[in-house]
Amino acid sequence: MHEISIADNLLRQLTKIAKGKEVKSVCVEIGCFRNIDLESLEFAISNLKDNYPLLTKCVFEYKLIKALAICYDNNHSYEPEFARGFKCNQCSSGVKEIIQGEEFNLVNIFLNYKI
Ligand SMILES: [Zn+2]
């Protein structure tokens, strides 16, 4: 379950960014092709965040980003799906390039400035 190390890394980075302020909420974008199981990540974060004093009250929000690819033969933009063998839905050629869906981005972080 590599989500544990991803979660721990994220929490460590957030602590650095917060520079001593309490973190109220965080939004993370996760691409569908990033090989991250969201349920496992949520579980890991909720279990690990108590180890990080600035993050114990932090609310985590996750946005899933769907995958988009360009097909090999005709440069169609399409949503690659496992059920179709990741082939283009218009011409059935394969993936030339994944243009979206591999993200792991910190989108928002809200800090508590009240003392
Ligand atoms: Zn195509």
Boltz pocket constraint, residues with backbone or C-beta under 6 A from the ligand:
constraints:
  - pocket:
      binder: B
      contacts: [[A, 71], [A, 72], [A, 73], [A, 74], [A, 75], [A, 76], [A, 88], [A, 89], [A, 90], [A, 91], [A, 92], [A, 93]]
      max_distance: 6.0
